[in-house]
């Protein structure tokens, strides 16, 4: 195993299934019982985020265009909702009028109910669709 000051790395075999097995020193360093695994399609990277619960929420916004006002409204809503420490976030514009924003977070972070968050997000100027759902466990 390569060990540096900031990171630890090990090449592990990848198999199908619903279990990820990590070296003991990784598990000891993580100190969380669950992990959110995200496959980032554009670069084929898998990212693993330690979490303290198996309940993780997925949010996807379809927006007309990426604008400063959209980002300001989203930031204001996230601050009101307690989402100042999101696990993962991504965005892409496939055309001038076809943009998407995604993120993952744990519901324990929320200072509002999920329904209220959904309502607030639907009120953002330019938002065409809000998908807010729990990430499947072990599928």
Secondary structure, DSSP 8 states (H G I E B T S, - for coil): -EE-SS-EE------SSS-----HHHHHHH--SEEEEEEETTTTEEEEEEESSS--EEEEEEES---HHHHHHHHHHHHHHT-SS-SEEEEEEEETTEEEEEEEE-GGG-SS-HHHHHHHHHTSTTEEEEEEEE--S--
